[in-house]
Amino acid sequence: MNKAINQLSFENYALFLMKKYWHDAIDWLWQTPERSLNAAYNAALEIERIENEYLRGGQVSSLDDYSDNVVNYIESELSKYLQIAQTRLSEFKLSRSIINLFIINISSYSKIQMSTRELVQQVITDNHQTI
C-alpha cells in the first residue's frame, strides 16, 4: 500500500514538473518577439552611440582623425552591433511566425472541438426526439 502511494506521489510530481517545464517553455516562446525586438533596438542604439561619439553623427569621412587601430575597432564594433540587430530582427520575425501558427492551430482546434460538440449535441437531441 505504501509503495503504491509513493508511486502515485512520484507520478504526480513528475506530471507537475512536466507541466511546469511546458508552461515555462511556452512563456519563453511567447516573450521571444518582444525580447528580440528590444535587443535589436538596443543594438541600433549602440550603433547610433558609436556614430555620434566617433563619427560625428555618422559622417564616414571623419574617420581620418583616428589611427588605423581605432578605425578597425570602430568598424568591428559597428559590424558587431549590426550583426546583433540583424540576427535579433530575424529572431523576431521567426518567433512571431511560430506564435501566429500556434494561434492559428489553437483556433482551428477550437473550431474542430466546437463542431464536434455541436455534432454530439445534435445526436443527443435527435436521440431524445426519437425516444
DSSP file (Angstrom, degrees, kcal/mol; ACC not computed):
  #  RESIDUE AA STRUCTURE BP1 BP2  ACC     N-H-->O    O-->H-N    N-H-->O    O-->H-N    TCO  KAPPA ALPHA  PHI   PSI    X-CA   Y-CA   Z-CA
    1    1 A M     >        0   0    0      0, 0.0     4,-2.0     0, 0.0     5,-0.2   0.000 360.0 360.0 360.0 -48.2    0.0    0.0    0.0
    2    2 A N  H  >  +     0   0    0      1,-0.2     4,-2.4     2,-0.2     5,-0.2   0.875 360.0  53.4 -62.6 -37.5    2.7    2.4    1.0
    3    3 A K  H  > S+     0   0    0      1,-0.2     4,-2.5     2,-0.2    -1,-0.2   0.890 107.5  51.3 -64.1 -39.1    4.7    1.6   -2.2
    4    4 A A  H  > S+     0   0    0      2,-0.2     4,-2.5     1,-0.2    -2,-0.2   0.893 110.0  49.1 -65.2 -39.8    1.5    2.4   -4.3
    5    5 A I  H  X S+     0   0    0     -4,-2.0     4,-2.7     2,-0.2    -2,-0.2   0.916 111.8  48.7 -65.5 -43.3    1.2    5.8   -2.5
    6    6 A N  H  X S+     0   0    0     -4,-2.4     4,-2.6     2,-0.2    -2,-0.2   0.906 111.8  49.5 -63.0 -41.0    4.8    6.6   -3.1
    7    7 A Q  H  X S+     0   0    0     -4,-2.5     4,-2.5     2,-0.2    -2,-0.2   0.919 112.0  48.2 -63.5 -43.3    4.5    5.6   -6.8
    8    8 A L  H  X S+     0   0    0     -4,-2.5     4,-2.6     2,-0.2    -2,-0.2   0.914 111.9  49.5 -63.0 -43.1    1.4    7.8   -7.1
    9    9 A S  H  X S+     0   0    0     -4,-2.7     4,-2.5     2,-0.2    -2,-0.2   0.906 111.3  49.3 -63.0 -41.7    3.1   10.7   -5.4
   10   10 A F  H  X S+     0   0    0     -4,-2.6     4,-2.8     2,-0.2    -2,-0.2   0.915 111.6  49.0 -63.6 -42.5    6.1   10.3   -7.8
   11   11 A E  H  X S+     0   0    0     -4,-2.5     4,-2.5     2,-0.2    -2,-0.2   0.900 112.2  48.3 -64.4 -41.0    3.9   10.2  -10.8
   12   12 A N  H  X S+     0   0    0     -4,-2.6     4,-2.5     2,-0.2    -1,-0.2   0.909 113.4  47.4 -64.2 -41.4    2.0   13.3   -9.6
   13   13 A Y  H  X S+     0   0    0     -4,-2.5     4,-2.6     2,-0.2    -2,-0.2   0.913 111.8  49.9 -66.3 -42.6    5.3   15.1   -9.0
   14   14 A A  H  X S+     0   0    0     -4,-2.8     4,-2.4     2,-0.2    -2,-0.2   0.910 112.2  48.2 -62.2 -42.2    6.7   14.0  -12.4
   15   15 A L  H  X S+     0   0    0     -4,-2.5     4,-2.5     2,-0.2    -2,-0.2   0.907 110.4  52.0 -64.0 -41.5    3.5   15.3  -14.1
   16   16 A F  H  X S+     0   0    0     -4,-2.5     4,-2.5     1,-0.2    -2,-0.2   0.923 110.7  47.7 -59.1 -45.5    3.7   18.5  -12.1
   17   17 A L  H  X S+     0   0    0     -4,-2.6     4,-2.7     2,-0.2     5,-0.2   0.904 111.1  50.4 -64.8 -41.4    7.3   19.0  -13.3
   18   18 A M  H  X S+     0   0    0     -4,-2.4     4,-2.4     1,-0.2    -1,-0.2   0.923 112.2  47.4 -63.1 -42.9    6.5   18.3  -16.9
   19   19 A K  H  X S+     0   0    0     -4,-2.5     4,-2.8     2,-0.2     5,-0.2   0.914 111.9  50.9 -63.2 -41.9    3.6   20.8  -16.8
   20   20 A K  H  X S+     0   0    0     -4,-2.5     4,-2.6     2,-0.2    -2,-0.2   0.940 112.1  45.5 -61.9 -47.7    5.8   23.4  -15.2
   21   21 A Y  H  X S+     0   0    0     -4,-2.7     4,-2.4     2,-0.2    -1,-0.2   0.888 112.9  51.7 -63.8 -38.3    8.6   23.0  -17.8
   22   22 A W  H  X S+     0   0    0     -4,-2.4     4,-2.4    -5,-0.2    -2,-0.2   0.941 112.0  45.5 -62.7 -47.3    6.0   23.0  -20.6
   23   23 A H  H  X S+     0   0    0     -4,-2.8     4,-2.7     1,-0.2    -2,-0.2   0.892 112.1  51.8 -64.6 -39.4    4.5   26.3  -19.3
   24   24 A D  H  X S+     0   0    0     -4,-2.6     4,-2.5    -5,-0.2    -1,-0.2   0.905 110.7  48.7 -62.4 -40.9    7.9   27.8  -18.8
   25   25 A A  H  X S+     0   0    0     -4,-2.4     4,-2.6     2,-0.2    -2,-0.2   0.907 111.7  48.6 -66.1 -41.7    8.8   26.9  -22.4
   26   26 A I  H  X S+     0   0    0     -4,-2.4     4,-2.8     2,-0.2    -2,-0.2   0.922 112.2  49.2 -63.9 -44.0    5.5   28.4  -23.7
   27   27 A D  H  X S+     0   0    0     -4,-2.7     4,-1.8     2,-0.2    -2,-0.2   0.921 111.2  49.6 -60.4 -44.3    6.1   31.6  -21.6
   28   28 A W  H  X S+     0   0    0     -4,-2.5     4,-0.8     1,-0.2    -2,-0.2   0.933 113.3  46.1 -60.6 -46.3    9.7   31.9  -23.0
   29   29 A L  H >< S+     0   0    0     -4,-2.6     3,-0.8     1,-0.2    -2,-0.2   0.914 110.9  52.9 -62.6 -42.7    8.4   31.4  -26.6
   30   30 A W  H 3< S+     0   0    0     -4,-2.8     4,-0.3     1,-0.2    -1,-0.2   0.828 112.5  44.7 -63.2 -32.2    5.6   33.9  -26.1
   31   31 A Q  H 3X S+     0   0    0     -4,-1.8     4,-2.4    -5,-0.2    -1,-0.2   0.556  89.9  89.9 -88.7  -9.0    8.1   36.6  -24.8
   32   32 A T  H <X S+     0   0    0     -4,-0.8     4,-3.1    -3,-0.8     5,-0.3   0.892  81.3  54.0 -59.8 -45.2   10.7   36.0  -27.5
   33   33 A P  H  > S+     0   0    0      0, 0.0     4,-2.5     0, 0.0    -1,-0.2   0.938 113.8  41.8 -57.3 -46.1    9.4   38.5  -30.1
   34   34 A E  H  > S+     0   0    0     -4,-0.3     4,-2.4     2,-0.2    -2,-0.2   0.918 115.6  50.0 -66.5 -42.2    9.5   41.4  -27.6
   35   35 A R  H  X S+     0   0    0     -4,-2.4     4,-2.0     2,-0.2    -1,-0.2   0.909 113.1  47.0 -61.9 -42.4   12.8   40.3  -26.1
   36   36 A S  H  X S+     0   0    0     -4,-3.1     4,-2.5     2,-0.2    -2,-0.2   0.908 111.7  49.8 -66.4 -43.2   14.3   40.0  -29.7
   37   37 A L  H  X S+     0   0    0     -4,-2.5     4,-2.4    -5,-0.3    -2,-0.2   0.899 110.3  50.7 -64.5 -39.8   12.9   43.4  -30.7
   38   38 A N  H  X S+     0   0    0     -4,-2.4     4,-2.6     2,-0.2    -1,-0.2   0.907 110.8  49.0 -62.6 -41.8   14.3   45.0  -27.6
   39   39 A A  H  X S+     0   0    0     -4,-2.0     4,-2.2     2,-0.2    -2,-0.2   0.904 111.4  49.1 -65.8 -41.0   17.8   43.5  -28.2
   40   40 A A  H  X S+     0   0    0     -4,-2.5     4,-2.2     2,-0.2    -2,-0.2   0.909 112.1  49.2 -63.5 -41.5   17.7   44.7  -31.9
   41   41 A Y  H  X S+     0   0    0     -4,-2.4     4,-2.3     2,-0.2    -2,-0.2   0.914 110.1  50.4 -63.4 -43.7   16.7   48.2  -30.7
   42   42 A N  H  X S+     0   0    0     -4,-2.6     4,-1.9     1,-0.2    -1,-0.2   0.880 109.7  51.0 -63.6 -37.4   19.5   48.2  -28.1
   43   43 A A  H  X S+     0   0    0     -4,-2.2     4,-2.1     2,-0.2    -1,-0.2   0.903 109.3  50.8 -65.2 -40.6   22.0   47.2  -30.8
   44   44 A A  H  X S+     0   0    0     -4,-2.2     4,-2.4     1,-0.2    -2,-0.2   0.881 108.3  52.6 -64.0 -37.6   20.7   50.0  -33.0
   45   45 A L  H  X S+     0   0    0     -4,-2.3     4,-2.5     2,-0.2    -1,-0.2   0.886 107.7  51.6 -64.4 -37.9   21.2   52.5  -30.1
   46   46 A E  H  X S+     0   0    0     -4,-1.9     4,-2.6     2,-0.2    -2,-0.2   0.903 109.0  50.4 -64.7 -40.7   24.8   51.3  -29.7
   47   47 A I  H  X S+     0   0    0     -4,-2.1     4,-2.6     1,-0.2    -2,-0.2   0.934 111.7  48.2 -60.4 -45.6   25.4   51.9  -33.4
   48   48 A E  H  X S+     0   0    0     -4,-2.4     4,-2.5     1,-0.2    -2,-0.2   0.900 110.8  51.1 -61.9 -40.8   24.0   55.4  -33.0
   49   49 A R  H  X S+     0   0    0     -4,-2.5     4,-2.7     2,-0.2     5,-0.2   0.926 111.5  46.9 -62.6 -45.3   26.1   56.0  -29.9
   50   50 A I  H  X>S+     0   0    0     -4,-2.6     4,-3.0     1,-0.2     5,-0.8   0.921 112.6  50.1 -63.5 -43.4   29.3   54.9  -31.7
   51   51 A E  H  X5S+     0   0    0     -4,-2.6     6,-1.5     1,-0.2     4,-1.2   0.914 114.8  43.7 -61.4 -42.4   28.4   57.0  -34.8
   52   52 A N  H  <5S+     0   0    0     -4,-2.5     4,-0.4     4,-0.3    -2,-0.2   0.883 118.7  43.7 -70.0 -37.8   27.8   60.1  -32.6
   53   53 A E  H  <5S+     0   0    0     -4,-2.7    -2,-0.2    -5,-0.2    -3,-0.2   0.920 133.1  13.3 -75.4 -44.1   30.9   59.5  -30.4
   54   54 A Y  H  <5S+     0   0    0     -4,-3.0    -3,-0.2    -5,-0.2    -2,-0.2   0.720 130.8  41.7-107.1 -26.1   33.4   58.7  -33.1
   55   55 A L  S  X<S-     0   0    0     -4,-1.2     4,-2.0    -5,-0.8     7,-0.3   0.247 100.2-116.0-113.1  13.4   31.9   59.6  -36.5
   56   56 A R  T  4 S-     0   0    0     -4,-0.4    -4,-0.3     1,-0.2    -3,-0.1   0.930  89.5 -30.9  52.5  51.1   30.2   62.9  -35.6
   57   57 A G  T  4 S-     0   0    0     -6,-1.5    -5,-0.3     1,-0.2    -1,-0.2   0.705 124.3 -45.9  84.3  20.2   26.8   61.6  -36.3
   58   58 A G  T  4 S+     0   0    0     -7,-1.1     2,-0.9     1,-0.3    -2,-0.2   0.536  86.1 146.8 104.1   7.2   27.6   59.1  -39.0
   59   59 A Q    ><  -     0   0    0     -4,-2.0     3,-1.6    -8,-0.2    -1,-0.3  -0.679  31.6-162.8 -80.6 108.8   30.0   61.0  -41.3
   60   60 A V  G >  S+     0   0    0     -2,-0.9     3,-2.0     1,-0.3    -1,-0.2   0.807  83.1  68.5 -63.3 -30.4   32.4   58.4  -42.5
   61   61 A S  G >  S+     0   0    0      1,-0.3     3,-1.3     2,-0.1    -1,-0.3   0.724  84.3  72.9 -63.1 -19.5   34.9   60.9  -43.7
   62   62 A S  G X  S+     0   0    0     -3,-1.6     3,-1.3     1,-0.3    -1,-0.3   0.530  72.9  84.7 -75.3  -3.5   35.6   61.8  -40.0
   63   63 A L  G X   +     0   0    0     -3,-2.0     3,-1.9     1,-0.2    -1,-0.3   0.679  70.0  79.9 -68.7 -16.0   37.5   58.5  -39.6
   64   64 A D  G <  S+     0   0    0     -3,-1.3    -1,-0.2     1,-0.3    -2,-0.1   0.720  80.8  66.7 -62.9 -19.7   40.6   60.3  -40.9
   65   65 A D  G <  S+     0   0    0     -3,-1.3    -1,-0.3    -4,-0.1     2,-0.3   0.583  96.1  69.4 -76.6  -9.3   41.0   61.8  -37.5
   66   66 A Y  S <  S-     0   0    0     -3,-1.9     2,-0.0    -4,-0.1   -12,-0.0  -0.732  84.5-107.4-115.3 157.7   41.8   58.4  -35.9
   67   67 A S     >  -     0   0    0     -2,-0.3     4,-2.4     1,-0.1     5,-0.2  -0.251  40.0-102.4 -72.6 168.1   44.7   55.9  -36.2
   68   68 A D  H  > S+     0   0    0      1,-0.2     4,-2.7     2,-0.2     5,-0.2   0.871 122.1  54.5 -60.6 -37.4   44.2   52.6  -38.1
   69   69 A N  H  > S+     0   0    0      2,-0.2     4,-2.2     1,-0.2    -1,-0.2   0.917 110.0  45.5 -64.0 -42.6   43.8   50.7  -34.8
   70   70 A V  H  > S+     0   0    0      2,-0.2     4,-2.8     1,-0.2    -2,-0.2   0.906 112.6  51.0 -67.2 -41.2   41.0   53.0  -33.7
   71   71 A V  H  X S+     0   0    0     -4,-2.4     4,-2.8     2,-0.2     5,-0.2   0.921 110.4  49.3 -62.0 -44.2   39.3   52.8  -37.1
   72   72 A N  H  X S+     0   0    0     -4,-2.7     4,-2.4     2,-0.2    -1,-0.2   0.902 111.8  49.5 -61.2 -40.4   39.5   49.0  -37.0
   73   73 A Y  H  X S+     0   0    0     -4,-2.2     4,-2.6     2,-0.2    -2,-0.2   0.938 111.8  47.6 -63.9 -46.6   38.0   49.0  -33.6
   74   74 A I  H  X S+     0   0    0     -4,-2.8     4,-2.7     1,-0.2     5,-0.2   0.927 113.6  48.0 -60.5 -45.8   35.1   51.3  -34.6
   75   75 A E  H  X S+     0   0    0     -4,-2.8     4,-2.5     1,-0.2    -1,-0.2   0.898 112.2  48.8 -63.9 -39.9   34.4   49.2  -37.7
   76   76 A S  H  X S+     0   0    0     -4,-2.4     4,-2.5    -5,-0.2    -1,-0.2   0.897 112.4  48.3 -67.7 -39.2   34.4   46.0  -35.7
   77   77 A E  H  X S+     0   0    0     -4,-2.6     4,-2.5     2,-0.2     5,-0.2   0.924 113.0  47.4 -65.9 -43.9   32.1   47.4  -33.1
   78   78 A L  H  X S+     0   0    0     -4,-2.7     4,-2.2    -5,-0.2    -2,-0.2   0.921 113.8  48.1 -62.1 -42.8   29.7   48.8  -35.8
   79   79 A S  H  X S+     0   0    0     -4,-2.5     4,-2.4    -5,-0.2    -2,-0.2   0.904 110.8  51.5 -63.4 -42.2   29.8   45.4  -37.6
   80   80 A K  H  X S+     0   0    0     -4,-2.5     4,-2.2     1,-0.2    -2,-0.2   0.942 113.5  42.7 -61.0 -49.1   29.2   43.5  -34.3
   81   81 A Y  H  X S+     0   0    0     -4,-2.5     4,-2.4     1,-0.2    -1,-0.2   0.835 112.4  53.7 -71.1 -31.2   26.2   45.6  -33.4
   82   82 A L  H  X S+     0   0    0     -4,-2.2     4,-2.6    -5,-0.2    -1,-0.2   0.915 109.7  48.6 -65.2 -42.4   24.8   45.5  -36.9
   83   83 A Q  H  X S+     0   0    0     -4,-2.4     4,-2.7     2,-0.2     5,-0.2   0.907 111.2  50.2 -63.5 -41.8   25.1   41.7  -36.8
   84   84 A I  H  X S+     0   0    0     -4,-2.2     4,-2.8     2,-0.2     5,-0.2   0.939 111.5  48.2 -61.1 -46.9   23.3   41.6  -33.5
   85   85 A A  H  X S+     0   0    0     -4,-2.4     4,-2.1     1,-0.2    -2,-0.2   0.924 114.1  46.0 -61.4 -45.2   20.5   43.8  -34.8
   86   86 A Q  H  X S+     0   0    0     -4,-2.6     4,-2.1     2,-0.2    -1,-0.2   0.919 114.5  47.6 -65.0 -43.6   20.0   41.8  -37.9
   87   87 A T  H  X S+     0   0    0     -4,-2.7     4,-2.4     1,-0.2    -2,-0.2   0.926 113.2  47.3 -63.2 -45.6   20.1   38.5  -36.0
   88   88 A R  H  X S+     0   0    0     -4,-2.8     4,-2.2    -5,-0.2    -1,-0.2   0.843 110.2  52.7 -69.3 -32.2   17.6   39.6  -33.4
   89   89 A L  H  X S+     0   0    0     -4,-2.1     4,-2.4    -5,-0.2    -1,-0.2   0.892 110.2  48.7 -67.1 -38.5   15.3   41.0  -36.1
   90   90 A S  H  X S+     0   0    0     -4,-2.1     4,-2.6     2,-0.2    -2,-0.2   0.906 110.8  50.7 -64.3 -40.9   15.4   37.6  -37.8
   91   91 A E  H  X S+     0   0    0     -4,-2.4     4,-2.7     2,-0.2     5,-0.2   0.894 109.4  51.8 -62.0 -40.4   14.6   36.0  -34.5
   92   92 A F  H  X S+     0   0    0     -4,-2.2     4,-2.4     2,-0.2     5,-0.2   0.948 111.3  46.1 -60.4 -49.6   11.7   38.4  -34.0
   93   93 A K  H  X S+     0   0    0     -4,-2.4     4,-2.0     1,-0.2    -2,-0.2   0.918 115.2  46.5 -62.1 -44.2   10.3   37.5  -37.4
   94   94 A L  H  X S+     0   0    0     -4,-2.6     4,-2.4     2,-0.2    -1,-0.2   0.928 113.2  47.7 -65.0 -45.8   10.7   33.8  -36.9
   95   95 A S  H  X S+     0   0    0     -4,-2.7     4,-2.5     1,-0.2    -1,-0.2   0.883 111.0  51.4 -66.2 -37.2    9.2   33.8  -33.4
   96   96 A R  H  X S+     0   0    0     -4,-2.4     4,-2.7    -5,-0.2    -1,-0.2   0.902 110.3  50.0 -64.1 -39.4    6.2   35.9  -34.5
   97   97 A S  H  X S+     0   0    0     -4,-2.0     4,-2.4    -5,-0.2    -2,-0.2   0.919 111.1  48.4 -64.1 -43.3    5.6   33.4  -37.3
   98   98 A I  H  X S+     0   0    0     -4,-2.4     4,-2.5     2,-0.2    -2,-0.2   0.924 113.0  47.6 -63.1 -44.1    5.8   30.5  -34.9
   99   99 A I  H  X S+     0   0    0     -4,-2.5     4,-2.8     2,-0.2    -2,-0.2   0.915 110.8  51.5 -64.2 -42.2    3.4   32.2  -32.5
  100  100 A N  H  X S+     0   0    0     -4,-2.7     4,-2.5     2,-0.2    -1,-0.2   0.909 111.2  47.7 -61.6 -41.0    1.0   33.1  -35.3
  101  101 A L  H  X S+     0   0    0     -4,-2.4     4,-2.7     2,-0.2    -1,-0.2   0.906 111.4  51.2 -63.5 -40.7    1.0   29.4  -36.5
  102  102 A F  H  X S+     0   0    0     -4,-2.5     4,-2.3     2,-0.2    -2,-0.2   0.915 111.3  47.2 -61.7 -43.9    0.4   28.3  -32.9
  103  103 A I  H  X S+     0   0    0     -4,-2.8     4,-2.6     2,-0.2    -2,-0.2   0.909 112.1  50.0 -65.3 -42.4   -2.5   30.7  -32.5
  104  104 A I  H  X S+     0   0    0     -4,-2.5     4,-2.8     1,-0.2    -2,-0.2   0.917 111.3  49.1 -62.3 -43.0   -4.0   29.6  -35.9
  105  105 A N  H  X S+     0   0    0     -4,-2.7     4,-2.7     2,-0.2    -2,-0.2   0.901 111.9  47.9 -64.9 -40.5   -3.7   25.9  -34.8
  106  106 A I  H  X S+     0   0    0     -4,-2.3     4,-2.6     2,-0.2    -1,-0.2   0.920 112.9  49.2 -64.1 -42.5   -5.3   26.6  -31.5
  107  107 A S  H  X S+     0   0    0     -4,-2.6     4,-2.1     2,-0.2    -2,-0.2   0.922 112.9  46.5 -62.4 -44.7   -8.1   28.5  -33.2
  108  108 A S  H  X S+     0   0    0     -4,-2.8     4,-2.5     2,-0.2    -2,-0.2   0.911 112.2  50.9 -63.6 -42.4   -8.6   25.7  -35.7
  109  109 A Y  H  X S+     0   0    0     -4,-2.7     4,-2.9     1,-0.2    -2,-0.2   0.901 109.2  51.3 -61.9 -40.9   -8.5   23.1  -32.9
  110  110 A S  H  X S+     0   0    0     -4,-2.6     4,-2.7     2,-0.2    -1,-0.2   0.902 109.9  49.4 -63.2 -40.3  -11.2   25.1  -31.0
  111  111 A K  H  X S+     0   0    0     -4,-2.1     4,-2.7     2,-0.2    -2,-0.2   0.905 111.7  48.5 -65.7 -40.7  -13.4   25.2  -34.1
  112  112 A I  H  X S+     0   0    0     -4,-2.5     4,-2.4     2,-0.2    -2,-0.2   0.929 112.7  48.5 -63.4 -44.2  -13.0   21.5  -34.6
  113  113 A Q  H  X S+     0   0    0     -4,-2.9     4,-2.6     2,-0.2    -2,-0.2   0.912 111.9  49.8 -60.9 -42.2  -13.8   20.9  -30.9
  114  114 A M  H  X S+     0   0    0     -4,-2.7     4,-2.7     1,-0.2    -2,-0.2   0.931 111.5  46.9 -64.2 -45.8  -16.8   23.2  -31.3
  115  115 A S  H  X S+     0   0    0     -4,-2.7     4,-2.3     1,-0.2    -1,-0.2   0.863 111.8  52.1 -66.3 -33.5  -18.2   21.4  -34.3
  116  116 A T  H  X S+     0   0    0     -4,-2.4     4,-2.7     2,-0.2    -1,-0.2   0.918 110.4  48.2 -65.3 -43.3  -17.6   18.1  -32.6
  117  117 A R  H  X S+     0   0    0     -4,-2.6     4,-2.9     2,-0.2    -2,-0.2   0.916 111.4  50.0 -61.8 -42.6  -19.6   19.3  -29.6
  118  118 A E  H  X S+     0   0    0     -4,-2.7     4,-2.4     2,-0.2    -1,-0.2   0.902 110.9  49.7 -62.9 -39.9  -22.3   20.6  -31.9
  119  119 A L  H  X S+     0   0    0     -4,-2.3     4,-2.4     2,-0.2    -2,-0.2   0.929 112.3  46.8 -64.1 -45.5  -22.4   17.2  -33.6
  120  120 A V  H  X S+     0   0    0     -4,-2.7     4,-2.6     1,-0.2    -2,-0.2   0.920 112.4  50.5 -62.1 -43.5  -22.6   15.4  -30.3
  121  121 A Q  H  X S+     0   0    0     -4,-2.9     4,-2.6     1,-0.2    -1,-0.2   0.897 110.1  50.5 -61.8 -39.9  -25.4   17.8  -29.1
  122  122 A Q  H  X S+     0   0    0     -4,-2.4     4,-2.9     2,-0.2    -1,-0.2   0.912 110.3  49.2 -64.3 -42.7  -27.3   17.2  -32.4
  123  123 A V  H  X S+     0   0    0     -4,-2.4     4,-2.5     2,-0.2    -2,-0.2   0.919 112.5  48.0 -63.1 -43.1  -27.0   13.4  -31.9
  124  124 A I  H  X S+     0   0    0     -4,-2.6     4,-2.1     2,-0.2    -2,-0.2   0.924 113.1  48.1 -63.2 -43.9  -28.2   13.6  -28.3
  125  125 A T  H  X S+     0   0    0     -4,-2.6     4,-1.9     1,-0.2    -2,-0.2   0.922 112.1  49.1 -62.5 -45.2  -31.1   15.9  -29.4
  126  126 A D  H  X S+     0   0    0     -4,-2.9     4,-1.6     1,-0.2    -1,-0.2   0.890 110.6  50.8 -61.2 -40.6  -32.1   13.5  -32.2
  127  127 A N  H  X S+     0   0    0     -4,-2.5     4,-1.0     1,-0.2    -1,-0.2   0.876 109.4  50.6 -66.9 -37.0  -32.0   10.5  -29.9
  128  128 A H  H  < S+     0   0    0     -4,-2.1    -1,-0.2     1,-0.2    -2,-0.2   0.861 109.2  51.8 -68.2 -34.0  -34.2   12.3  -27.3
  129  129 A Q  H  < S+     0   0    0     -4,-1.9    -1,-0.2     1,-0.2    -2,-0.2   0.841 109.5  48.9 -71.8 -32.6  -36.7   13.2  -30.1
  130  130 A T  H  <        0   0    0     -4,-1.6    -1,-0.2     1,-0.2    -2,-0.2   0.672 360.0 360.0 -81.6 -15.8  -37.0    9.6  -31.3
  131  131 A I     <        0   0    0     -4,-1.0    -1,-0.2    -3,-0.2    -2,-0.2   0.466 360.0 360.0 -82.5 360.0  -37.5    8.2  -27.8
